[in-house]
Amino acid sequence: MAQRYTFSSILFLLSLPLLAQLDDLPARYAALIDQADLRRHLDTLASDRYEGRETGLKGQKMAAQYLRERFMELGIPPVPNAAERGLALNGYEQPFPLEVSTPGGLSLVVGGRPIGFMQEFFYFQERAEQSFTVDSVVLVDESSIVGAQVRDRVVLMLQNERPGGLKGDRPPRDLFQEITRKGKLAENAGARLLLLASPQAGAMMRQYAHYITTPRMKLVDGKAKEQAGRPLQVIVIDAPTAEHILRRGRMSWKKAARTAEKGAKRFACPVELVHQPMRQELQGENILGYVEGSDRKEELVVVTAHYDHIGKDGEEVYNGADDDGSGTVALLELAEAFARAKADGHGPRRSVLFMPVSGEEKGLLGSEWYSEHPVFPLENTVADLNIDMIGRTDSLHQDAAPYVYIIGSDRLSTELHRINADVNARYTRLQLDLTYNDRNDPNRYYYRSDHYNFARKGVPVIFYFSGVHEDYHQPGDEVQKIRFDLLEQRARLVFHTAWELANRPARILVDGTVE
């Protein structure tokens, strides 16, 4: 006998998927993450009024205040009992001390001839801490420096190849890596100063002047500085300066190159390095909003995004709507969803720390400070979910389905990788692109955002990323170019992963090794 359905029974059957979704707690609270709120937050943080949110300056302080106020509105408290626990917190803020060094504090007199910064020489990092004078130079190449007697000496290395460049506002990667590699050889040998001579030094100074002369920022940690040995200073000099030095040893460039291949050669040539640092002390802040868990509250899930950007260049404001305004507003929406769930009696079992950090653009400084001065024990930290640039599409995905790059998810915990993939399949259905998760990725994105300071301490991580674009570190990174539909979808994926990590019975297994 055929079964008959009434109109009301059909309606009931059709409503079952909706009822199931309404009963799905994570889906219910993920729905609070919406485009309107994302846009509202981003319209504020990525406006000209915030002056590009450069760490230590007015715009970053304004952004920190905005984040604090949003946490207060959401009913998310700062870390409790901070003073009693001896934590250096100021309400929602974890301040960290900074030193800004303007390049040009080093000058040289070589063979009696003064040479000038950005005229005959340049450097990327100012590591020398005092002036000194030596009476000789040791000529080496990459092979002859190994085992050479160069401790506390000035070494000269000739570079004949033309280093490659890199578009954008980051350092020219090939050049920087080449200088760093040769500097490491000299440092391992105990040298005090490496003069790296390049026929292309003049072209490099012209092409990369903006990056070379940009002030550098670093953390001030007295203990770390006290324990450090005498640092090696690397300076790139032009060909005429190198030839002036080589004449002291009665060598041409070609003869010197052949000589260095056979072994290290020391010859008389006075070198005076004068150190007159141009430094300023500043302060950055991480903002910490804490949603306390229930039966497993001693364990912690951390969600990070850097709220700083690169500031202004004259009157031009670099608003950083995608980098990383997109991650910052996504974090705020995740915080709201968790706070609402807790207020409704559905709070997480594990505690969740929502931590917008600053100093990322200056070298991951805020997250480095937290990793060295953790507010909660790192051994109790289950994972860090880091959101950095999830608001646009890159050139590889212009006509592709909605996607997000997943980086680092399997480096320390294959279980974390699986959880992220499972919740994506169930809820968000994004294409999870693992291109940049390749250990041989030449971009080295795994090491270039705040998650890495957790990973290097053994905490499993995921870096959510949508790729670089033509406005990366440019004034054109503006709100009107953000794909809020994709931003919402990607933020919901992070939420679902955080929810699962915070509520599952057992914490994830760490089965990888620290790199």
N, C-alpha and C positions, 0 to 999 in steps of 0.2 A: 504494500500500500504506500503510495507516494506521500511524503511529508509536506504539510501545508504550513506556510509562514504568514502570520498577520503583518500588517504594516508596522505596528509597534515593535514586533519582535525583530524585524529587519533593521529598524533604527537602532535597537539595542545591540545587535551584532556588529553594526557599522561603528558603534561608539566604543567597542571593546578596546581597539588599539589606543584611542585617546584616553580611556580610563587607565589603561596600563601605563601610559606615559605620565599621567598625572600622579600615579602612585610611585613613579620612579623618582626618588628623592634627588639624585644628582641632576637628572634632566630638568626637574622643577626649578632648581636653583641656578643651573646653567642658563636658563631662560632669562634670568635677571641681567645677564651680560648682553647689552643691546647697543645698536649703532648710535642711537640718540645720546646715550650717556657717554660713550666713547668720544663722540664728536664734541660734546660739551666740555669735557675735561681737556681735550686736545686743543680746542679753540683758545683756551686760556694758556696752557703751558707752552704752546708753540707760537704764541703771539710775539710781536716785536717788543712788547712791554717787558718781556722776560729776558731780553737782550742775549739770547742764545745760550743761557743757562751755564755759562762757563764756571767751572769749579773754583770756589773761593771768592767769586765776585758776586755782585748784586743780584743778577738774574738767578743764579743757583740758590741764593738765600731766599729769594721770593718763591721759587719752586718748592724748596723745603717747607716753607710756611704753608703753601697750598696743600701739600701732601699731609702735613700734620693736621690741618683743619679738616681735611676729608676723613682721615682716620677718626677724629673726634666725632664728626657728624655721624659716622657709621657705628659708633659705639665700640670701636676697636681700641683697647687701651694700649699704653706703652708697656714695655716689659716690667712686670711687677717686682717689687722688693729689690730694685736695682742697687740702692745705697747699702742695704743690709748685706747684699751679696758682694759688695766691693766693686761693682761695675761702674765704669766711667761713662755713664749715660746722663744726658740732660733731657729728661722727659722722653720724648720720642726719638731724640737725636743721639747718635753715637758720633761724637766729633773726632776728627783725626788731624794731626798737625802736618802742615805742608811747607815746603820750601820751594820757591820759584827762583830759578837761576836763568838770567838772560845771557845767551851766548855772547862771547867777546871778552870774557873775563881773563882769558889767557892770551899772552903775547909772547913772541919768540925773538931771540937774537941768535942767529946761526952764522958761525964763522965771522963774527963781528958785524954782520948785516942784520938790522931790524927788519922783520917781515910782518905783514899785517893780516889780521883776521878778515876774511872775505876779499882779500887782495891776492896774497900768495898762499894762504892756507885756510882750512876750515876743519871743523870737527862736528860730530853728531852729539857726543856726550862729554860734558865737562866733569872729569873724574879726578883730576889733580887737586890736591888739597893744600899745597904750599909751593912756593918758588924754589928753584934749585938751579945749579950750574954744574955742568960736567965738562971735561976737557977733551973728550974723544967720542967717536961714533963707531958703532959696530955694524958693518955691512953684512946682511944676511939675505937668504931667500927662504922659502917655506921648508926646504929640506935641511939646509945648513943650520937653521936656528935650533933644531932639535939637538940637545946636548951641548950647545954652544955656551961659552962663558959670558953671559950677558946680564947676570943679576945686577939690578940697580943701575943698569946702563941705558944709554939711548941707542936704539937700533934703527937702521935705515933699511927699508925694503922697497924694491922697485916693482912697479906694477905696469905692465906693458899693454894688457888687454883693456878694451873699452867696456866698462860696466854697463849693464842694461838699466833701463829706467822703469818707472811705473806711473801710470796716470793716477790722478786723484790727489788728495791732500795728505795721504799717509806718506811715510818716508819711501824713497825709491828702493823697493825691496831688494832687488838684486845687488845694488850697490851697498846697501846697509849690511846685508848678509855677508858680502865679500869682505868688507872692512871688519865686521865682527869676527869672522872666522880667522883672519890673519891676526887680529888683535888678541884672540884667544891663544894662538900659538906663542905670541910674544909674552903674554901674561903667564902662561904655563912655564916659560923659560925663565921667568923672574925679572923681565925687563921693566924699566920704569916709564919709558916713553918710546912709542913706536912712531917713526916718521914714515908714512906710507906715501911714496912718491908716485904721482900719476901724471902722464902727459895730458890727461883729460880733466885735470883739477879745475882749470879755469872754466871749462864748459859746464862742469858739475856745479860750480858756484853760481853760475848764471841760471842754469836750469832749475836748481833746487834751492834758490836763495830763500824763498818763503819758509821752507821747512827748516833749513839750517839755522836761520836767525830767529825762529819762533822760540819764546821762552819755554824752558823745561820745568816740569814740576815733579817733585818726589816726596815720598813720605819722610818725616823726620822721626827716627827711632834711635834714640841715644844708645841703647844697648846694642842694636845691630851695627851701628856705626863704629862703636868702640871695639867690637869683635872683628871687624873687617881688617884685612891686611892692607899694605900699601897698594893703592889701586894703580893700574896701568892707564896712562893717557894715550889715546890714539889720535894722531893729527895727520891729515892728508895735505901734502905740500905739492906745489906745481913743479914742472920740469926745470925751469931756470933755478929755483931754489935748490933742487936736488943736484943740479950740475955744479952749483956754487959749492956745495958740500963735497962733491966728488973730486973737484979740483984740488981740495986739500989732500986728497989721497992720490993725486996724479992719475986719475981715471976718467975715461969717458963713460957715457951711459952704457954703451955696448960692452966695454971692458969690465965695467962694474957688474953687469949682469952675468958675464962668464965667470968672474971671480967669485961671486956669491954662490954660484952653483957648486963650486969646488969646496967651499967651506966658508965659515965666518971670518971676516977680516976687520981688524980694528985699526983705525988711523986717527991722527990728531985733528980735531975740529971742535972748538968750544961751542957749546949749546947752552943758552940760558933760557929757561922757561920762567916767565913772570906771571904770578897768580894774583889777580886783583878781582875777587869775585863780586859780581853784581847780583845780590840775592835779596829776597823779600819773604817774610813769613806770612802764611795764610792758614786758613782752616777750612776743611771740608766737612760734610756731614752725611752719614747714612741715616735714613729714617726707618724706624722699626715699629711696626704694628703687630700686635701679638694676639692671636686667637687661641686661647688655652684649650687643650684637649680634655678628654674625660679619663677613661681608665688607663690610657697609655700616654698621658700628657708629658711624661719625661722624655718621650721621643719626639722628634721635630722634623717637619717638612718645611723647607725654605723656598720661597718664591722671590726671585730677584729680577730687577730691571734697572738700568742706569738712567737717571733722570737728568744728568748733565749733558751738555753738548759743547761746541767749540767757540761759542761766544760771538764776538763782532770783529769785523775788519774795517776800521773807520766807521762809516755810517751804515755799512752793509751788515745786516743781522743774519746769522746762520741759525735758523729756528729749529732745525732738527726734528721736524714733525714725525718722520719715520725713525730717525736715529737720535734718541730712542724714545721720542714722545709716544710712539705706538706701543712699545713695551710697557712704558710707565702707566699709561691709561688702562691697558689691559690688566696690569697688576691691581690697579684700583678697583676695577670691576670684579676681579676674582675675590678681592678682600670683601667687597660688599656682599657677594654671594655667600661666602663663608660666614660673615657676620650675621646675615639674615637667617641662615640655617641654624646657627647657634641660638639666636633669639627665639626661634620657633621650637627649640628643644631638640634640634637635630644636629648639634655641634659635632665636630670631628673627634675621633678617639685620640688621635695624636695631635699635638699642638702644631699650629701653622704660623710661621714667621713671614710676614710680608715686608720685604726690605728693599725699597728703592735706594740705590747706592749712587754716590757721585764719584768723580775722579776716574771714571772708566776711560774717557778720552785722553787722559794724561798717563795711562799705563795701568789700568785696572786697580787704581790705588785704593778706592773705598772698600772693594771686596777683599783686597790684600790685607788691609788693616783689620777687617772683621776676621779673616782666617787666622791672623796672628793674635788677635785679641777677641776670641769668640765670646759671645754673650751666653750661649748655651754650648755645652761640651760637643765638640765635633764628633766624638764617638757615639753620641746620641742623635746625631743628625742623619736622618734616613736618606735624604736626597735634596739636591738643589735643582729647581726648575727655573731656568734663566731665559728671559724674553728680551731679545735685542733685534729690533727691526722686523716687524711682522705686518707692516701696513701697506706694502706695495707688491709689485711683481717685478722680476728681473727679466732680462732679454731672452732667457731660455724658456720662459713660461708665458710669453705674451698671449698666446692663443691656447694655452693648456687648461686643463681642469684645475679647480682650486687645489692648492698644494701648500706645503710648508717644508722647509729643510729641517731635518732632525740630525743633530750633531752630538756625538758623545754618549748616546743613550746606552750603548752596549760595551763601552770601554771598561766600566767597573762593575756593571750588573746587567747580565743578560735578561734577568727577570724584569728590570725596569724597562728595558727595550720592548719586551713582550707586552707589558702592561699598557704602555703608551699605544702600541699598535692595536691592542684589543679594544681599548676604549674608543679609539678612533674608528675602528670598524663598526662599533655599536652605535656611536653617537654622531660623530662629525664627518666621517667619510672624506677626509682630505687625502690627496695623494701625498704620501710621506716620502720625500726625496732624500735619499741617503748619499747623494753625490759628495758632499763635503764631509761626510763621516769617514771617508777613506783615509786611512792612516798616512797615505802618501799624497794627500791633498796639498798641492803647492801653495794654496792660499793660507793654510795652517789656521783655519777659523777655529779649530778646537782650542787653540791657545790664545784667542784674541777677544774673548769676552769674559764676563765676570764669573761664569760657572767654573772656569779653569782654576780659580783660587780655592774652590771647594774640591775639585777633582785632584789637585796636587796634594791634598790632605787626605785623600782616600774616600771622599764622599761621592757617591754616584750622582751623575748630573745628566740633564738634557738641556741643550741649547736649541731654542726655537728661533727660526731665522727665515726671512723670505728672500734674501739675496741683495746684492748691491745693485745700484741703478745709476743713471746719469747724474742724479742730484746728490749722490753720496758725498757728504762733507762739502756741499755747495749751497749757495743761498737759495736755490730752487727747491730745497726739501721743505715744502710747505703743506699745510693742511689740505688744501684743495686737491692735492694729488693722492691723497690717501684713499685706498679702497676699503671703506668701512664695512662692506659686506664680508670681505676676506678677513679683516681685522677681528670682527666679531666671531667668525667661524674658528679662526686660529686660537683666539683667547679661550673659547669654550673647550677646545682640545686640552689646553693647559689646565683648565679648571677640572676637567674629568680625570686627568692623570693625577692631579693633586688630591682630588677627593678619594680616589682609589688608594693612593699611598697613605693617606691620613686615616682611612677607615678599615683597611684589610686586617685580618686577624694577626698575621705575622709580618714583621718588617721585611723588606726585600733582602735577598741574599747578595752579598758582595762576592763576586767570583772572578773579578778582573784584577789587574795590577796597575799601580800608579805609574804614569809616564813622567 
